[in-house]
Amino acid sequence: MILVTGGAGYIGSHTIVELIAAGHEVVCLDNFSNSNPESVRRIERITGRKLNFVEGDIRDGALLERLLREHAVDAVVHFAALKAVGESVEKPLLYYENNITGTLALLSAMQRVGVSRMVFSSSATVYGTPQALPLTEAHPIGAVNPYGQSKVMVEYILADVCKADPNFSAICLRYFNPIGAHESGLIGEAPTGIPNNLFPFITQVAVGKRAELAVFGNDWDTVDGTGVRDYIHVVDLARGHVKAIDYALKHTGMLAPNLGTGRGTSVLELIHAFERASGRKIAHRIAPRRPGDIGACWADPSMAERVLGWKAQLGIDAMCADGWRWQQMNPNGYEA
């Protein structure tokens, strides 16, 4: 049995679908602070299975211990966290309290019950400003905002737990930029309010919810002057978690591989790819660079392929087509 914390969220929901497809039994914990109960019903529609779901908070140690015991959990996939970079700068204590304290509560409950396998939702933000590209796992750690720092701190905590307990296994997956949606169009990214990320902003412009997209800077040292990122299909990312669970169940110790495609795509290239997929023009304007932004960032994902046997399969056209299908079918996300 796999416990998935934050499993009703964007990446969590897709991962549960892939875990079930791979034959795993799953129990999901979520407090719906950044997700919607409808996503649970959509997971059930896709999988044809009733989902073991518990509404609750990751900081509730007694609840966590009960869940781990009652469901005889073998491993945990830990997504539950606050995740908006801008908000983390404004409310650092909220991010440290939720992301760090929640993980400590989870690890303490796992220790009490004797569960010693975890896959952790980390992030490429742990690297900070790239000193060289592509980013390898040997790149120095140097997060530049509280959200990224919370991921760094959890990685350090897990490394120390693995040192203290030779039977513990922790796989920290350092994601790059997940976009897209499940091919069914039933689950996808549903940000509340103004999207923090580029792709849902593009899809909302395409569907008519927003007038135009602001492109922050066209004077970067990149192929067309706009920022370059490593976009990865959320389904590829979800399948990476299945590979990580399979690895964690057979190995001990700490591993922190990148999950990316190994290819950078500029903002304008992404806009043009989405225009091809949707058949709609994406109105956009050039705006000044934002403080703290970087020009380019993409992964060297070779460790994940070598150690986990995982490699991204879906390209930018599939990401855009699936993301557009989701947005068309769900113009207001999971809201009716």
C-alpha positions in Angstrom: 0.0 0.0 0.0 1.3 3.5 -1.0 0.2 6.6 1.0 0.1 9.6 -1.2 0.0 12.9 0.7 -1.4 15.9 -1.3 -2.7 13.3 -3.8 -5.7 15.5 -4.9 -3.3 18.1 -6.3 -2.0 18.5 -9.9 1.0 16.2 -9.8 -0.5 14.0 -7.0 -3.6 13.1 -9.0 -1.7 12.1 -12.1 0.7 10.1 -10.0 -2.1 8.2 -8.3 -3.5 7.3 -11.7 -0.1 5.9 -12.8 0.5 4.1 -9.5 -2.9 2.3 -9.8 -2.2 1.5 -13.5 1.1 -0.1 -12.3 -0.8 -2.3 -9.9 -0.2 -0.5 -6.6 -2.8 0.0 -3.9 -3.1 3.6 -2.9 -4.5 5.6 0.0 -4.7 9.4 -0.5 -4.5 12.2 2.1 -5.3 15.8 1.2 -6.8 18.8 3.1 -7.9 20.5 -0.2 -6.0 23.7 0.7 -4.7 23.8 -2.9 -6.9 21.2 -4.6 -10.5 20.2 -5.1 -12.6 17.2 -4.1 -13.7 16.8 -7.7 -10.2 15.7 -8.6 -10.7 12.6 -6.4 -13.9 11.7 -8.3 -12.1 12.3 -11.6 -9.3 9.9 -10.6 -12.0 7.3 -9.9 -13.5 7.8 -13.3 -10.1 7.3 -15.0 -9.1 4.3 -13.0 -12.5 2.7 -12.6 -11.7 2.2 -8.9 -12.9 3.6 -5.7 -10.1 5.6 -4.2 -9.1 5.2 -0.5 -9.3 8.9 0.4 -8.9 10.6 3.8 -9.4 14.4 4.2 -6.8 15.7 6.7 -3.7 17.7 7.3 -0.1 16.6 7.0 0.7 18.2 10.3 -1.7 15.9 12.2 0.7 13.3 13.6 -2.0 11.2 15.2 -4.0 11.0 12.0 -0.9 10.1 10.0 0.0 7.3 12.5 -3.5 5.9 12.3 -3.4 5.9 8.5 -0.1 4.2 8.3 -1.1 1.5 10.7 -4.7 0.8 9.4 -3.7 0.6 5.8 -0.4 -1.3 6.4 1.5 1.3 4.3 4.7 0.1 2.7 5.9 3.5 1.3 4.9 7.1 1.1 4.9 9.5 -1.8 5.0 13.0 -0.2 3.5 15.9 -2.2 1.7 17.8 0.5 3.2 21.3 0.6 2.6 25.0 -0.3 4.2 25.7 -3.6 3.9 29.3 -4.8 7.3 31.0 -5.0 5.9 34.6 -4.8 3.7 33.8 -1.8 6.6 32.1 -0.1 8.6 35.4 -0.3 5.7 37.3 1.2 4.9 34.6 3.9 8.0 32.7 4.7 6.9 31.5 8.1 3.8 30.0 6.6 5.9 28.0 4.1 8.4 26.8 6.7 5.7 25.9 9.1 3.7 23.9 6.6 6.4 22.4 4.4 9.0 21.6 7.1 6.7 20.9 10.1 4.4 18.8 8.0 7.3 16.6 6.8 8.7 16.2 10.3 5.2 15.1 11.5 5.1 12.6 8.6 8.6 11.2 9.3 7.9 10.9 13.0 4.7 9.0 12.3 6.6 6.7 9.8 9.3 6.1 12.4 6.7 5.1 15.1 5.0 2.7 12.8 8.1 1.3 11.1 7.6 2.6 7.5 11.0 3.4 6.0 10.4 4.2 2.3 9.7 7.7 1.0 9.5 9.4 -2.4 9.7 13.2 -1.9 8.4 15.9 -4.2 11.5 18.1 -4.5 12.3 20.8 -7.1 14.9 22.2 -9.4 14.6 25.4 -7.4 17.0 23.8 -4.9 19.8 24.7 -7.4 19.1 28.4 -7.4 20.8 30.4 -10.2 22.5 27.9 -12.6 26.3 28.1 -12.7 26.4 25.8 -15.7 23.9 24.1 -18.0 22.5 21.5 -18.2 22.0 21.2 -14.5 23.4 18.0 -13.0 22.8 16.7 -9.5 26.4 17.8 -8.7 25.4 21.4 -9.1 25.7 23.3 -5.8 22.6 23.7 -3.8 21.5 27.4 -3.5 17.8 28.1 -3.4 16.9 31.8 -3.6 13.4 31.9 -2.1 11.6 30.3 0.9 9.8 27.8 -1.2 13.0 26.5 -2.6 14.7 26.6 0.8 11.9 24.5 2.3 12.7 21.8 -0.4 16.4 22.1 0.4 15.8 21.7 4.2 13.6 18.6 3.6 16.3 17.0 1.5 18.9 17.7 4.3 16.5 16.1 6.8 16.0 13.0 4.7 19.7 12.7 4.1 20.2 12.7 7.9 17.4 10.2 8.5 19.1 7.9 5.9 22.4 8.2 7.7 20.8 7.5 11.1 18.8 4.5 9.8 20.5 2.3 7.3 17.2 0.7 6.4 15.6 4.0 5.3 15.1 4.8 1.6 14.5 8.4 0.5 14.2 9.4 -3.2 14.0 13.2 -3.7 12.7 13.9 -7.2 14.0 17.3 -8.4 11.3 18.3 -10.9 11.8 20.9 -13.6 8.6 22.5 -15.1 5.6 20.2 -15.3 2.8 21.1 -17.7 0.1 19.4 -19.7 -2.7 17.1 -18.4 -4.0 13.6 -18.6 -5.0 12.6 -22.1 -8.6 12.1 -21.0 -9.0 15.8 -20.2 -10.5 14.8 -16.8 -7.6 15.9 -14.6 -5.1 18.8 -15.0 -3.7 21.9 -13.5 -6.4 24.1 -11.8 -4.8 27.1 -10.2 -6.9 29.3 -8.0 -6.9 33.0 -8.9 -4.2 34.3 -11.2 -1.9 31.5 -12.2 1.6 31.6 -10.8 3.0 29.6 -13.8 3.3 30.3 -17.5 1.4 27.4 -19.0 -2.0 27.7 -17.2 -1.8 31.4 -18.1 -1.4 30.6 -21.7 -4.3 28.1 -21.6 -6.5 30.7 -19.9 -5.7 33.3 -22.6 -6.6 30.7 -25.3 -9.9 29.9 -23.7 -10.8 33.6 -23.2 -10.5 33.9 -19.5 -7.6 36.3 -19.7 -6.9 39.0 -22.3 -3.2 38.6 -22.8 0.0 37.1 -21.5 2.9 39.1 -20.2 6.3 37.8 -21.4 8.9 38.9 -18.8 11.9 40.0 -20.8 13.0 39.5 -24.4 16.7 40.4 -23.8 17.9 37.2 -22.2 20.9 35.4 -23.7 18.7 32.8 -25.3 17.6 31.6 -28.7 15.0 34.4 -29.1 15.6 36.5 -26.0 12.8 35.0 -23.9 13.3 32.8 -20.9 14.1 29.1 -21.4 12.9 26.3 -19.2 12.8 22.5 -19.2 9.1 21.7 -19.6 8.1 18.1 -18.7 4.7 16.4 -19.3 3.0 15.8 -16.0 2.2 12.2 -17.0 6.0 11.6 -17.6 6.6 13.1 -14.2 4.0 10.9 -12.6 5.5 7.8 -14.2 8.8 8.9 -12.7 7.3 8.5 -9.2 6.2 5.0 -10.0 9.8 4.2 -11.0 11.0 5.9 -7.8 8.7 3.8 -5.6 9.8 0.6 -7.3 13.4 1.6 -6.6 12.8 2.7 -3.0 11.1 -0.7 -2.2 14.3 -2.5 -3.2 17.1 -0.1 -2.1 18.1 1.9 0.9 19.8 5.3 1.2 19.3 8.7 -0.3 19.0 9.5 -4.0 18.1 12.9 -5.5 17.7 12.7 -9.4 16.5 15.3 -11.8 13.3 14.7 -13.6 13.3 16.7 -16.8 13.5 16.2 -20.6 17.0 17.6 -21.0 15.8 20.1 -23.5 15.1 23.8 -23.0 12.1 25.6 -24.6 11.7 29.4 -24.7 8.6 31.2 -23.8 7.9 32.2 -27.4 8.6 28.6 -28.6 6.0 27.4 -26.0 3.5 30.0 -27.2 3.9 29.0 -30.8 3.6 25.3 -29.9 0.4 26.0 -28.1 -0.9 28.0 -31.0 -0.3 25.0 -33.2 -2.1 22.7 -30.8 -5.1 24.9 -30.2 -5.5 26.7 -33.5 -5.7 30.0 -31.5 -3.5 33.0 -31.4 -2.1 33.7 -27.9 -2.1 37.5 -27.4 1.0 38.5 -25.5 3.1 41.6 -24.8 6.7 42.0 -23.7 7.1 43.2 -20.1 10.2 44.0 -18.0 12.2 41.2 -16.4 11.0 40.2 -13.0 13.4 40.5 -10.0 15.0 37.1 -9.3 14.2 35.6 -12.7 16.9 33.7 -14.6 17.4 33.4 -18.3 17.7 29.7 -18.8 17.4 26.4 -16.9 17.2 22.8 -18.1 18.1 19.4 -16.8 20.6 16.7 -17.3 18.2 13.8 -16.6 20.7 11.0 -17.2 20.8 9.9 -13.5 17.1 9.1 -13.5 17.5 7.1 -16.7 20.6 5.2 -15.5 19.4 4.5 -11.9 15.6 4.5 -12.1 15.2 3.4 -15.7 13.0 6.4 -16.4 13.1 8.8 -19.4 10.6 11.4 -20.5 8.6 10.2 -23.5 6.2 13.0 -24.4 7.3 16.1 -26.3 6.2 19.8 -26.2 3.4 19.2 -28.8 1.8 16.5 -26.6 2.1 18.7 -23.6 0.3 21.5 -25.4 -2.4 19.3 -27.0 -3.2 17.6 -23.7 -3.2 20.9 -21.7 -5.5 22.5 -24.3 -7.9 19.5 -24.1 -8.1 19.9 -20.3 -8.7 23.6 -20.5 -11.4 23.3 -23.2 -13.2 20.6 -21.2 -12.8 22.4 -17.9 -12.7 26.2 -18.5 -13.1 26.9 -14.8 -10.9 24.0 -13.6 -12.8 21.7 -11.3 -15.4 24.3 -10.5 -18.8 23.7 -12.2 
